[in-house]
Amino acid sequence: MIHKHARAIGNALDGLSWALETQINYRVHIFITLLVFIFGWVLSISYTEWLIASILVIAGFAMETVNTAIEQLGDAIDTNFNINIKRAKDLAAGAMLVHSIGAAIIAAWIFIPKILILVLH
C-alpha cells in the first residue's frame, strides 16, 4: 500500500518537474510567487493576508497543472483540428484566466493600500 502511494507521489513529482522544465507559465508562476513573497515580507502583510496570498498561489499552480494536463491529453488524442478538443483546451485556459484575474484583484486589495501608505508617508 505504501509503495503504491510512494509511486503515485513519484509520478506526480515527475509531472511537476516536466511542467517546470517545459512550460513557460510555470516559470511565470514562480516569478510571481517570488514577487508575492517579497512584497508580503517588505510590506509586513498580516497572517490572514499571508493565508489568502498562499491559497491564491497554490490554487494558481493547481489550476495551471490541470490546464496543462488537459492540453497534453487533447494533443495526445488528436493532433488534427478537433472542435471538442479546442473547446476543452479553451475552457481550461479560461479557468486559469478567471483565477489569474481574481488573484490579481485580491492581490491589489492586499498590496496597494500598503504600498500607498509606504509611498505617502
C-alpha positions, -999 to +999 in steps of 0.1 A: +000+000+000+027+025+009+047+015-022+017+023-043+013+058-027+051+064-030+049+055-067+019+079-072+038+107-054+068+100-076+047+102-107+032+135-096+066+149-090+077+137-124+047+156-139+055+187-120+092+185-129+083+181-166+059+211-164+086+233-148+111+223-174+088+227-204+060+252-196+068+289-196+037+296-175+051+276-146+082+298-146+059+328-147+041+315-117+073+310-098+084+346-106+050+360-095+052+338-063+086+353-055+072+388-060+043+380-037+066+367-010+090+396-014+062+422-013+045+404+016+076+404+036+086+440+028+051+453+034+045+432+065+012+417+054-009+402+082-013+365+089-047+364+072-033+382+042-004+356+041-030+328+041-050+344+013-019+350-008-007+315-002-041+300-011-041+320-043-006+310-052-013+273-046-046+274-065-028+291-094-003+263-096-030+237-093-051+254-120-021+257-143-013+220-138-049+209-147-048+233-177-015+218-189-029+182-184-059+190-205-038+205-232-015+174-232-044+150-232-060+168-261-028+167-281-024+130-274-059+122-286-058+141-318-032+165-333-056+175-361-081+202-355-110+189-334-136+214-322-143+194-290-106+193-280-103+230-289-132+238-266-118+218-237-084+234-241-100+269-243-122+263-213-092+251-192-073+282-203-103+303-195-105+288-160-068+298-155-076+333-168-105+337-144-083+326-115-055+349-126-078+380-128-093+372-095-060+366-079-047+399-093-077+418-079-073+403-045-036+409-045-043+446-054-067+448-024-039+435-002-009+453-015-020+486-030-031+502+003+001+491+020+022+505-009+003+538-008+009+541+029+046+534+024+049+558-005+028+586+010+045+586+044 
